């Protein structure tokens, strides 16, 4: 129960961040949000915050039961009847949390353009550039240092790696060609993560298919 609530809590943490004004990646449906008592513009992700908060309640049940068990000999003792209250409380907490989480995810709106735009304005593709330089014969440790300097300069000048002119890249290594800009594209970077369980598109689709199979098996009458 505690492990389940950890997963729910962490997912809620993501949703809370993502629906904030600063991110704007998602918007929760009105039935899973509330207004602010003082700020008219606010739409609070209260359901997600409550699930996150109730995780502490389940942890408390776990710690209570562990404390009961820690001093008992290896046999049944009447102390163990104390497990009932914690278990009942956990069930009464988890079942509504799962129902709310399911509805919250089904009804949320994803701002795909905002999320996609965010991937073009950071330095998350720095590893891709270092790997690319390594394919040109530059030792990875040296490539790592070169890219680190480019990122530092980019932070100071507001220049992303994809915005650096080709002639500057060729000053690092003449073998660098225009294909470096394809390597630096977010889609290319994600697609390269295709090892088993990775975050590449094909691997994510496989995991979704596997999850759906498990769900279908568990819901058979």
Secondary structure by P-SEA (a helix, b strand, c coil): caaaaaaaaaaaaaaaaaacccccccccccccbbbbccccccccaaaaaaaaaaaaaaaaaaaaaaaaaccccccccccccaaaaaaaaaaaaaaaaaaaaaaaaaccccaaaaaaaaaaccccaaaaaaaaaaaacccaaaaaaaaaaaaaaaaaaccccccccaaaaaaacccccccccccccaaaaaaaccccccccaaaaaaaaaaaaaaaaaaacc
